[in-house]
Amino acid sequence: MTLTIVLSAAWCGTLVGWRLALLPGQLGRYLPAALPLGLFAAFAQYAPALAAGHVVQHAWPWVPSLDVELALRLDGFALLFALLITGIGTLVTLYATAYLSGAARHDRARFVFLILAFMSSMLGTVLSDNLIVMFVFWEATSLLSFLLIGFDATKADARKAALQSLLVTGAGGLALFGGILLIGMELGSFSLAEITARPEALLASTWLVPAVILIMLGAFTKSAQFPFHFWLPQAMAAPTPASAYLHSATMVKLGVYLLARFDSALEELWWYGDTLVVVGLATMLAAAIHAVRATGYKAVLAQSTVASLGILVMLIGLDGPVSAMAVCAFILAHALYKAALFFCAGTVIHATHVSELRKLGGLARFLPFTALAAALASLSMAGLPPFIGFISKEYLFEAQLNSNWNAVPVVIAVAVNGVMVAVAVAVSLRPFFLSGNRPESIAHGETPGLLIGPLVLGVMGLAAGLAPGFFSRYLITPAAAAVLGAPVQLPFSLWHGFTPMLALSIGVVATGALLAWKWDALHHALERIRALSRIDANHVYQSVVNGILGTARACTAQLQNGDSRRYMLLTCLALLGTTIWSVFRPGQLHQLALGGSILILPTTLLFFGFVGAAVAARAQALLPGLVGVGVIGYGSALIFLLHGAPDLALTQFAVETLVLVVLMAIMVKLPDSAGATRSGREKRVDAAVAATFGLLVFIALASMLSLPFDSRLSDYFGATSYHEAHGRNVVNVIIVDYRALDTMGEIAVVGFATLGVWSLLRRRRSRLQHPEVNVPSAAKGEPR
């Protein structure tokens, strides 16, 4: 089975899963989970070949004229993501079906459709070898994330968070697209594998610095890195299954995925790695502080996710095979325990209708298996043996100790990981085992659909720690080799002996235990620091958005106030400014020249057109103004006729006649004359602008006519109109084929205008036939 077939099956299966979710009965509801499960099995079969060093590739022409093909590539790193996407996607689909069991069937089916479509977009992103194709899927994940966050459109918080995530990630996507275009134009290829295989060409590029900055901006916004870290906690307004899938296990790691893909090509660029380390450390610190300040169950988990993403970005900035192993191991460990914890949080909130951690307690007797899953995931998050979280944390510290950085990253990593230990205690011990806020009852108990996901993920975190060799051989080591661009020969085991890394791990656990003990006191202390609220990035974002909206309102009041004179004046001034700059800039003035002979008949027609324009501008009565406008139109048609365009001239004659007839009919309902609408000063300004504009246009046209005629374009149209467009009339072919989109736009404008006029006339006719509808019910019988 080729990768193209697998990806096509994912998209087609999305539609099938949506229809299956509409089936009645319990069995039908859970059938959509078969799609991600089948895809998981399809990708798992590639693991032995990829572990042996092979790479699976497949390409299919998409837009050959732009050298864009649907090129798919599966290596160890892509396989790690593909298995996480499909495996956790299976559990999310099962969990979502149970979580939304009380919702309307169509709403539940819509959520399942969005989840499966998001899964397919994620697969397309990590499998794409062509950067243009990858960007298409990348943006699809942003759009689907927007729809999932705002799934409950009746909630203002959900709508606001969805828009915020779309604006931030969408802006980052535009930056990423700019970087992709710069790299593709410079290297002549959009193939990611080819670009990373030619680092010397990339590093020698004149556009290297802006391209790398734009790519980092796209990755930072997607993976919620400082200073764009604020959108992820706000996105917790999404339903919990979406939070578990998008904002912990998969989508937010796309930025990490992209940075890791470019790491081997940019490792010689010194500031690339240093920037990632600095940004990652800043993200870790900001998220750790906000995690302690947060009060909501999902909010605490979201802040810890941001901190984990900062750890991954920091690790990518470090060099060497140990950092590559640490990145891949941490991606796997974090996906397993964080998705499980989000599942547990969703079950607790769904059963108790309480989202504040301090208001929860003693839930283990009501939700014993959920408490077990939360305990397993929390132990892995805290980095305790024998869980995979312990092994990944050992590699984290080893990568830092082996780097050329000083002790600052190590100190920050110990402090932040200590906070993560405290968070693990807070999200498992407090709601389930402490009895301070023990409820008397809950809305519902545990169901299989709510339990399968967290239990499987919690047990997998334990299994990966107990059997690290299996996971290392088929997942982590091949993924690290793909990131590093070279084979990796490092042991991946639970016990490394008494090492500095073990001492740091013990220090992290001790720090976390102390923070967990003083959690409430520390939380209240940080809450009292008002400066933290004032410099909060989310407040800065709101201020920026409010400023943009205020500027837009001010511009609208000045530029779109209904004054057609101001519209024309601003347009003409803008054209004058750009024209004067282009004509009189250094080195261009000498190109102005006059040439050619004066033709009597066209000159006469133009003179009459000038007279018509003067009459139309000066006339106070409507009829002389219409006559003046008609003289201009008919004169233009005669000029078209003199220059060998009879069809265009006939069209102009017909349109001009129709316009005059319609306007004459309208004049029956209008006054014979109109009063002055401009002051004397405005008239003088308009006259000066019009005269200057006309003079510039005259000079430009005269200069153009003095140059030799370039017939290449007309020759091309004449030579190809019949053979390529099968049309004998070149003008028609140009309008209908060569500029088809432009013509379609013009037709659409005319069509929409016609529909608008028709609706207004129909409304007026309805009011004439039923005049009583114009009278408000409360005002009937009163004098009007």
C-alpha positions in Angstrom: 0.0 0.0 0.0 1.6 3.3 -1.1 1.6 6.4 1.0 -0.7 8.1 -1.5 -3.3 5.4 -1.0 -3.0 5.7 2.7 -3.5 9.5 2.7 -6.4 9.2 0.2 -8.0 6.6 2.5 -7.7 8.9 5.4 -9.6 11.7 3.6 -12.2 9.4 2.1 -12.6 7.7 5.4 -13.3 11.1 7.0 -16.5 11.3 5.0 -17.4 7.7 5.7 -16.7 8.2 9.5 -19.0 11.2 9.5 -21.9 9.3 8.0 -21.2 6.3 10.4 -21.4 8.7 13.4 -24.9 9.5 12.3 -26.1 5.9 12.7 -28.4 5.2 15.7 -27.3 2.9 18.5 -24.1 2.5 20.5 -22.3 0.3 18.0 -22.7 2.8 15.1 -21.4 5.6 17.2 -18.0 4.0 17.7 -17.5 2.7 14.2 -15.6 5.9 13.0 -12.7 4.9 15.3 -12.0 2.0 12.9 -10.5 4.5 10.4 -7.6 5.8 12.6 -7.1 2.3 13.9 -6.7 0.9 10.4 -4.3 3.7 9.5 -2.3 3.0 12.7 -1.9 -0.6 11.5 -1.0 0.5 8.0 1.8 2.7 9.3 3.0 0.2 11.9 3.9 -2.3 9.1 6.6 0.2 7.9 8.4 0.2 11.3 10.8 -2.8 10.6 11.9 -1.4 7.2 12.4 2.1 8.6 14.3 0.7 11.6 16.7 -1.0 9.1 17.4 2.4 7.6 15.0 2.5 4.6 12.9 5.4 3.6 9.5 5.1 1.8 8.8 7.7 -0.8 6.0 8.3 -3.4 5.3 11.2 -5.7 2.3 12.1 -7.8 2.1 15.1 -10.2 -0.1 17.8 -8.8 0.7 21.1 -10.4 3.4 20.3 -13.0 3.5 23.8 -14.4 4.7 25.1 -11.0 6.9 22.1 -10.3 4.7 21.1 -7.4 4.0 17.4 -6.9 2.3 15.5 -4.1 5.6 14.1 -2.8 5.2 11.9 0.3 8.1 10.7 2.4 8.1 8.4 5.4 11.2 8.1 7.5 11.6 7.4 11.2 10.7 10.9 12.4 7.6 11.0 10.2 6.6 7.5 11.4 6.8 8.6 15.1 4.4 11.4 14.3 2.1 9.3 12.1 1.7 6.6 14.8 1.0 9.2 17.5 -1.5 10.9 15.2 -3.4 7.8 14.3 -3.0 5.9 17.6 -4.1 8.8 19.8 -6.6 9.7 17.1 -8.3 6.3 17.6 -8.5 6.9 21.4 -9.7 10.5 20.9 -12.5 9.3 18.6 -13.6 6.7 21.1 -13.4 9.2 23.9 -15.3 11.9 22.0 -18.1 9.6 21.2 -18.6 8.8 24.9 -17.9 12.4 26.0 -20.6 13.8 23.6 -23.1 11.0 24.2 -25.6 13.5 25.6 -25.2 15.9 22.6 -27.4 15.9 19.5 -26.5 13.2 17.0 -25.6 15.8 14.3 -23.4 17.7 16.7 -21.6 14.5 17.7 -21.1 13.5 14.0 -19.9 17.0 13.2 -17.2 16.8 15.9 -16.1 13.3 14.7 -15.8 14.7 11.2 -13.7 17.6 12.3 -11.4 15.3 14.4 -10.9 12.9 11.5 -10.3 15.7 9.0 -7.8 17.2 11.4 -6.1 13.8 11.6 -5.9 13.6 7.8 -4.4 17.1 7.7 -1.8 16.2 10.3 -0.8 13.1 8.3 -0.5 15.2 5.2 1.7 17.7 7.0 4.2 15.2 8.4 4.3 13.0 5.3 4.8 15.8 2.7 8.2 16.1 1.3 7.2 19.1 -0.9 7.1 22.3 1.2 4.2 23.8 -0.8 2.1 20.7 -0.2 3.1 20.7 3.4 2.0 24.3 3.8 -1.4 23.4 2.4 -1.9 20.8 5.0 -0.3 23.0 7.7 -3.0 25.7 7.0 -5.7 23.0 7.0 -4.8 22.1 10.6 -5.1 25.8 11.6 -8.5 26.1 10.0 -9.8 22.8 11.5 -8.3 23.8 14.9 -10.3 27.0 14.7 -13.5 25.0 14.0 -12.8 22.6 16.9 -12.0 25.3 19.4 -15.1 27.2 18.5 -17.2 24.0 18.3 -19.7 25.3 20.8 -20.4 28.5 19.0 -22.9 29.6 21.6 -20.1 30.4 24.1 -18.4 33.7 23.7 -15.2 32.4 25.2 -15.0 29.6 22.6 -15.6 32.0 19.7 -13.0 34.4 21.1 -10.4 31.7 21.7 -11.0 30.2 18.2 -10.5 33.6 16.5 -7.4 34.2 18.6 -5.8 30.9 17.6 -6.7 31.4 13.9 -5.2 34.9 13.9 -1.9 33.9 15.6 -1.3 30.6 13.7 -2.6 32.1 10.5 -0.2 35.1 10.7 2.6 32.6 11.4 1.5 30.5 8.4 1.9 33.6 6.2 5.4 34.1 7.5 6.2 30.4 7.0 4.9 30.6 3.4 7.2 33.6 2.7 10.2 31.6 4.0 9.2 28.6 1.9 9.0 30.7 -1.2 12.4 32.3 -0.5 14.1 28.9 0.0 12.4 27.4 -3.1 13.3 30.3 -5.4 16.9 30.3 -4.2 17.5 26.5 -4.4 15.2 25.8 -7.3 13.4 23.1 -5.4 10.7 22.7 -2.8 11.7 19.2 -1.8 12.4 19.1 1.9 14.7 16.1 1.5 16.7 17.8 -1.2 17.0 21.1 0.7 18.3 19.3 3.9 20.7 17.3 1.7 22.2 20.5 0.3 23.0 22.6 3.4 25.9 24.4 1.7 23.6 25.8 -1.0 21.1 26.9 1.7 23.7 28.5 3.8 25.2 30.3 0.8 21.8 31.8 -0.1 21.5 35.6 -0.1 18.0 35.2 1.4 19.1 32.8 4.2 18.5 35.2 7.1 15.0 36.4 6.2 14.0 32.9 5.1 15.1 31.3 8.4 13.5 34.0 10.5 10.1 33.6 8.6 10.2 29.8 9.1 11.0 30.2 12.8 8.1 32.7 13.2 5.8 30.1 11.6 7.0 27.4 13.9 6.9 29.5 17.0 3.3 30.6 16.5 2.2 27.0 15.8 4.0 25.6 18.8 3.1 28.4 21.2 6.6 29.7 21.8 7.3 32.9 23.6 6.0 35.6 22.9 3.2 33.7 21.1 2.6 31.3 24.0 -0.6 32.9 25.1 -3.0 31.4 22.6 -2.7 27.8 23.7 -4.1 28.2 27.2 -7.0 30.2 25.8 -7.7 27.4 23.3 -8.7 25.2 26.3 -12.2 26.5 25.6 -12.4 23.7 23.1 -14.1 20.4 24.1 -11.7 18.2 26.1 -11.2 15.6 23.3 -10.0 18.3 21.0 -7.7 19.7 23.7 -6.2 16.2 24.3 -5.6 15.7 20.6 -4.8 19.1 19.1 -3.2 21.0 22.0 -1.1 18.4 23.7 -0.3 15.4 21.5 -0.2 16.5 17.8 -0.9 20.0 16.3 1.1 22.1 18.7 4.1 19.9 17.9 4.0 20.8 14.2 6.3 23.7 14.9 8.7 21.4 16.7 8.5 19.0 13.8 9.4 21.7 11.3 12.3 23.1 13.3 13.7 19.6 13.8 13.5 19.0 10.0 15.6 22.0 9.3 18.0 21.4 12.2 20.5 19.3 10.2 20.6 21.8 7.3 21.0 24.8 9.6 23.3 23.3 12.3 26.3 25.4 10.9 24.2 28.6 11.3 25.3 29.5 14.8 22.4 31.9 15.7 19.8 29.4 14.6 20.5 27.0 17.5 21.1 29.8 20.0 17.8 31.4 19.1 16.0 28.2 19.7 17.6 27.7 23.1 16.8 31.2 24.2 13.2 31.1 23.0 12.7 27.7 24.5 14.1 28.8 27.9 11.9 31.9 27.9 8.8 29.8 27.0 9.6 27.3 29.8 9.9 30.1 32.4 6.8 31.9 31.4 4.7 28.8 31.2 6.0 27.5 34.6 5.0 30.8 36.3 1.6 30.8 34.7 1.1 27.1 35.5 1.4 27.9 39.2 -0.9 30.9 38.9 -3.6 29.0 37.0 -6.7 27.6 38.7 -8.5 25.6 36.1 -7.9 21.9 35.7 -7.3 22.2 31.9 -5.6 25.6 32.3 -2.8 24.0 34.5 -2.3 21.2 32.0 -2.2 23.7 29.1 0.5 25.8 30.8 2.5 22.6 31.4 2.1 21.8 27.7 3.5 25.1 26.8 6.5 24.5 29.1 7.0 21.1 27.5 7.0 22.6 24.0 9.6 25.1 25.2 11.7 22.1 26.4 11.5 20.5 22.9 12.5 23.7 21.1 15.4 24.2 23.5 16.5 20.6 22.8 16.4 21.2 19.1 18.7 24.1 19.5 21.3 21.9 21.2 23.6 19.9 18.9 24.6 16.3 18.9 22.9 12.8 18.8 21.9 13.0 22.5 19.7 16.0 21.9 18.1 14.2 18.9 17.4 11.2 21.1 16.0 13.5 23.8 13.7 15.3 21.4 12.2 12.1 20.0 11.9 10.4 23.4 10.3 13.5 25.0 7.8 13.8 22.1 6.7 10.2 22.7 6.6 10.5 26.5 4.8 13.8 26.5 2.1 12.7 24.0 1.3 9.6 26.1 1.0 11.2 29.5 -0.4 14.6 28.5 -3.2 13.2 26.4 -4.1 10.8 29.2 -4.2 13.6 31.7 -6.5 15.7 29.4 -8.8 12.7 29.1 -8.9 12.4 32.9 -9.6 16.1 33.3 -12.4 15.9 30.8 -14.0 13.0 32.6 -13.8 14.9 36.0 -15.2 18.1 34.6 -17.9 16.2 32.7 -18.9 14.3 35.8 -18.7 17.1 38.4 -19.4 20.2 36.2 -16.5 21.8 38.2 -13.4 23.0 36.4 -11.5 24.6 39.3 -8.8 22.3 40.8 -9.2 23.8 44.3 -12.9 22.8 44.3 -12.2 19.2 43.6 -11.3 16.3 45.8 -12.0 12.7 46.8 -13.1 11.6 43.4 -11.2 8.3 43.5 -14.2 6.5 45.1 -16.5 7.7 42.2 -13.9 7.4 39.4 -11.4 4.8 40.5 -10.1 3.8 37.1 -9.8 7.4 36.0 -7.8 8.0 39.2 -5.6 5.1 38.3 -5.0 6.4 34.8 -4.3 9.9 36.1 -1.8 8.4 38.6 0.1 6.5 35.9 0.3 9.5 33.6 1.3 11.8 36.4 4.1 9.5 37.5 5.5 9.6 34.0 5.1 13.4 33.8 7.0 13.7 37.1 9.9 11.7 35.6 9.8 8.8 38.0 11.0 5.3 37.1 10.0 3.0 35.6 8.1 5.3 33.2 9.3 6.6 29.9 9.1 10.1 31.3 12.1 9.2 33.5 14.2 8.1 30.6 13.3 11.1 28.5 14.3 13.4 31.4 17.6 11.7 31.7 18.3 12.4 28.0 17.2 16.0 28.5 19.8 16.7 31.2 22.5 14.7 29.3 21.9 16.8 26.2 22.3 20.0 28.2 25.4 18.8 30.0 27.0 17.8 26.8 26.3 21.1 25.0 28.5 24.1 24.8 26.1 26.2 26.8 26.8 27.2 30.4 24.8 26.1 33.5 21.9 28.5 32.9 19.8 26.1 30.8 20.4 23.3 33.3 19.3 25.5 36.2 16.2 26.6 34.3 15.4 23.1 33.2 15.6 21.8 36.8 13.4 24.5 38.1 10.8 24.1 35.3 10.8 20.4 35.6 10.3 20.8 39.3 7.2 22.8 38.5 6.1 20.0 36.2 6.4 17.5 39.1 4.3 19.8 41.2 1.7 20.1 38.4 1.6 16.3 38.2 0.9 16.1 41.9 -1.7 18.8 41.6 -3.7 17.3 38.8 -3.7 13.7 40.2 -3.4 13.8 44.0 -5.6 16.9 44.6 -8.8 16.0 42.6 -8.8 12.3 43.3 -7.2 11.5 46.6 -7.5 14.6 48.8 -10.7 14.8 50.7 -10.9 18.6 51.3 -13.7 19.1 48.7 -15.2 15.6 48.6 -18.5 15.7 46.7 -21.6 13.8 47.8 -22.3 12.6 44.3 -21.4 13.2 40.7 -23.5 13.4 37.5 -22.3 10.1 36.1 -19.7 7.4 36.6 -17.2 5.8 34.3 -18.0 4.3 31.0 -15.8 2.2 28.7 -15.6 4.9 26.2 -14.2 7.4 28.8 -11.8 4.8 30.2 -10.1 3.2 27.2 -8.1 6.3 26.2 -6.5 7.3 29.5 -5.9 3.7 30.6 -4.2 2.7 27.4 -2.0 5.8 27.3 -1.1 5.4 31.0 -0.2 1.8 30.6 1.8 2.6 27.4 3.9 5.1 29.3 4.7 2.3 31.8 5.3 -0.3 29.1 7.7 2.1 27.2 9.7 2.5 30.4 9.8 -1.3 31.2 10.6 -2.3 27.6 12.7 0.6 26.3 14.6 -1.5 23.8 11.5 -2.3 21.7 10.4 1.3 21.6 13.9 2.5 20.9 14.5 0.1 18.1 11.3 0.8 16.1 10.5 4.3 17.1 12.9 6.5 18.9 16.3 5.6 17.4 15.0 5.7 13.7 13.3 9.0 14.5 16.5 10.5 16.0 18.5 9.3 13.0 16.1 11.1 10.7 16.4 14.3 12.7 20.2 14.1 13.0 20.7 13.1 9.4 23.1 10.3 10.4 22.8 6.9 12.2 22.4 7.1 16.0 24.1 4.5 18.2 23.0 5.4 21.8 21.6 3.1 24.5 18.1 3.7 25.5 17.6 2.1 28.9 15.9 2.7 32.2 19.1 2.6 34.2 22.3 4.4 33.4 24.0 4.1 36.7 24.8 6.8 39.2 25.4 9.7 36.9 25.0 13.5 37.0 21.7 13.1 35.2 20.4 10.9 38.0 21.4 13.5 40.5 19.6 16.2 38.6 16.5 14.0 38.3 16.5 13.5 42.1 16.9 17.2 42.5 13.9 17.8 40.2 11.7 15.4 42.2 12.7 17.0 45.5 12.0 20.5 44.1 8.7 19.3 42.8 7.7 17.8 46.1 8.5 21.1 47.9 6.5 23.1 45.4 3.6 20.7 45.6 3.6 21.0 49.4 3.6 24.8 49.2 1.5 25.0 46.0 -1.4 27.1 47.5 1.0 29.5 49.2 3.0 29.9 46.0 -0.1 30.3 43.9 -1.4 33.1 46.2 2.0 34.8 46.3 2.2 34.9 42.5 -1.4 36.1 42.3 -0.5 39.1 44.4 2.2 40.2 41.9 0.3 42.6 39.7 3.1 43.1 37.3 2.6 39.6 36.1 -0.9 40.4 35.1 0.1 43.7 33.4 2.8 42.1 31.3 0.7 39.1 30.4 1.1 38.3 26.7 -2.6 37.7 26.3 -3.3 41.3 27.5 -0.7 42.6 25.0 -2.5 40.7 22.3 -5.8 42.1 23.2 -4.3 45.6 23.3 -2.9 45.1 19.8 -6.1 43.8 18.4 -8.1 46.6 20.0 -5.6 49.1 18.6 -6.0 47.7 15.1 -9.7 47.7 15.3 -9.6 51.3 16.6 -7.4 52.3 13.7 -9.7 50.5 11.3 -12.7 52.4 12.7 -10.9 55.7 12.3 -9.8 54.9 8.8 -13.4 53.9 7.9 -14.7 57.1 9.3 -12.3 59.1 7.1 -12.1 57.0 4.0 -15.5 55.3 3.8 -17.9 58.0 4.9 -20.2 57.9 1.9 -18.7 61.0 0.2 -18.0 60.0 -3.4 -15.9 63.1 -4.0 -13.5 62.2 -1.2 -13.2 58.7 -2.6 -12.3 60.0 -6.0 -10.0 62.6 -4.6 -8.0 60.1 -2.5 -7.8 57.7 -5.4 -6.5 60.4 -7.8 -4.0 61.6 -5.2 -2.7 58.1 -4.6 -2.3 57.6 -8.4 -0.7 61.0 -8.8 1.8 60.2 -6.0 2.9 56.9 -7.5 3.0 58.2 -11.0 5.0 61.3 -10.1 7.4 59.1 -8.2 7.8 56.6 -11.0 8.2 59.3 -13.7 10.5 61.7 -11.9 12.6 59.4 -9.9 16.4 59.5 -10.7 17.2 58.0 -14.1 13.7 58.0 -15.4 13.0 61.6 -16.5 15.1 61.3 -19.6 12.7 58.7 -21.0 9.9 61.3 -21.5 9.7 62.2 -25.1 7.1 63.3 -27.7 6.8 61.8 -31.1 4.6 60.9 -33.9 2.3 62.9 -36.2 -0.9 64.7 -35.3 -4.0 63.0 -36.8 -6.8 65.5 -37.7 -9.9 63.2 -37.2 -8.9 61.6 -33.9 -7.8 65.0 -32.6 -11.2 66.4 -33.5 -13.0 63.6 -31.8 -10.8 64.1 -28.7 -11.6 67.8 -28.8 -15.3 67.1 -28.7 -14.7 64.7 -25.9 -13.0 67.4 -24.0 -16.0 69.7 -24.6 -18.3 67.0 -23.4 -16.3 66.6 -20.2 -16.3 70.3 -19.6 -20.1 70.4 -20.1 -20.6 67.5 -17.8 -18.4 69.0 -15.1 -19.9 72.5 -15.3 -23.6 71.8 -15.9 -26.0 72.5 -13.0 -28.9 70.8 -14.8 -29.0 67.1 -15.2 -29.9 67.0 -18.9 -26.9 68.9 -20.2 -24.7 66.8 -17.9 -26.0 63.6 -19.5 -25.5 65.0 -22.9 -21.9 65.8 -22.1 -21.3 62.3 -20.8 -22.9 60.9 -23.9 -20.6 62.9 -26.1 -17.6 61.4 -24.3 -19.0 57.8 -24.7 -19.9 58.1 -28.4 -16.6 59.8 -29.1 -14.7 56.9 -27.5 -16.8 54.5 -29.7 -15.8 56.4 -32.8 -12.1 56.3 -31.9 -12.4 52.5 -31.4 -14.0 52.3 -34.9 -11.1 54.3 -36.4 -8.6 52.0 -35.0 -10.0 48.8 -36.4 -12.1 47.6 -33.5 -15.7 47.6 -34.9 -17.0 45.0 -32.4 -15.7 47.1 -29.4 -17.2 50.2 -31.0 -20.6 48.6 -31.5 -20.5 47.4 -27.9 -19.7 50.9 -26.7 -22.5 52.4 -28.9 -25.0 49.9 -27.4 -23.9 50.4 -23.8 -23.9 54.2 -24.1 -27.3 54.3 -25.7 -28.8 52.0 -23.1 -27.3 54.0 -20.3 -28.6 57.3 -21.7 -32.1 55.8 -22.1 -32.2 54.5 -18.6 -30.9 57.7 -17.1 -33.4 59.7 -19.1 -36.1 57.5 -17.7 -34.8 58.1 -14.2 -34.7 61.9 -14.8 -38.5 61.9 -14.9 -38.5 61.2 -11.2 -35.7 63.7 -10.4 -35.4 67.5 -10.2 -34.3 69.3 -13.3 -31.3 70.8 -11.6 -29.1 70.1 -8.6 -27.7 72.5 -6.1 -24.0 73.0 -5.5 -22.5 70.2 -3.4 -18.9 71.6 -3.2 -17.5 74.7 -1.7 -15.3 77.1 -3.8 -12.2 75.8 -2.1 -13.1 72.2 -2.9 -13.7 73.1 -6.5 -10.3 74.7 -6.8 -8.7 71.6 -5.2 -10.5 69.3 -7.5 -9.6 71.4 -10.6 -5.9 71.4 -9.7 -5.9 67.6 -9.0 -7.8 66.9 -12.3 -5.5 69.1 -14.3 -2.4 67.6 -12.9 -3.7 64.1 -13.4 -4.7 64.8 -17.0 -1.3 66.4 -17.7 0.6 63.4 -16.3 -1.6 61.0 -18.3 -1.0 63.0 -21.5 2.8 63.0 -21.0 2.9 59.3 -20.2 0.8 58.4 -23.3 2.8 60.7 -25.5 6.0 59.1 -24.3 4.7 55.6 -24.8 3.6 56.4 -28.4 7.0 57.8 -29.2 8.6 54.4 -28.5 8.8 51.6 -31.0 5.8 49.3 -30.8 6.5 46.0 -29.1 4.4 43.4 -30.9 5.5 40.3 -29.0 2.4 40.1 -26.9 -0.1 40.7 -29.8 1.9 38.3 -32.0 1.6 35.7 -29.3 -2.1 36.1 -29.0 -2.6 36.0 -32.7 -0.5 32.9 -33.1 -2.0 30.9 -30.3 -5.7 32.0 -30.1 -6.8 29.5 -32.7 -4.5 26.6 -31.9 -4.8 26.7 -28.1 -8.2 28.3 -27.5 -9.9 27.3 -30.8 -11.2 30.8 -31.5 -10.8 32.9 -34.6 -11.7 36.2 -33.0 -8.5 37.2 -31.1 -10.3 39.8 -29.0 -12.9 37.3 -27.8 -10.2 34.7 -27.1 -8.3 37.2 -25.0 -11.4 38.2 -23.0 -12.8 34.7 -22.5 -9.7 32.5 -22.3 -6.5 34.5 -21.6 -8.1 36.8 -19.0 -10.9 34.5 -18.1 -10.7 35.1 -14.4 -10.8 38.8 -14.8 -13.8 38.6 -17.1 -15.5 36.2 -14.7 -15.0 38.8 -12.0 -16.5 41.5 -14.1 -19.5 39.4 -14.9 -19.9 38.5 -11.2 -19.9 42.2 -10.3 -22.5 43.0 -12.9 -24.5 40.0 -11.8 -24.4 40.9 -8.1 -25.4 44.5 -8.9 -28.3 43.2 -11.0 -29.5 41.0 -8.1 -29.2 43.9 -5.7 -31.3 46.2 -8.0 -33.8 43.5 -8.5 -34.2 42.8 -4.8 -34.7 46.5 -4.2 -37.3 46.9 -6.9 -39.1 43.8 -5.8 -39.2 45.1 -2.2 -40.6 48.4 -3.5 -43.2 46.7 -5.6 -44.2 44.5 -2.6 -44.7 47.7 -0.5 -46.8 49.3 -3.1 -49.0 46.2 -3.3 -49.3 45.9 0.5 -48.8 49.4 1.9 -50.0 48.2 5.4 -46.7 46.5 6.0 -45.0 49.9 6.1 -47.0 50.9 9.2 -45.7 49.7 12.5 -48.3 47.8 14.5 -48.0 50.2 17.4 -48.5 53.2 15.2 -51.6 52.1 13.2 -54.3 54.6 13.2 -51.9 57.4 14.2 -51.3 60.3 11.9 -48.2 59.8 9.7 
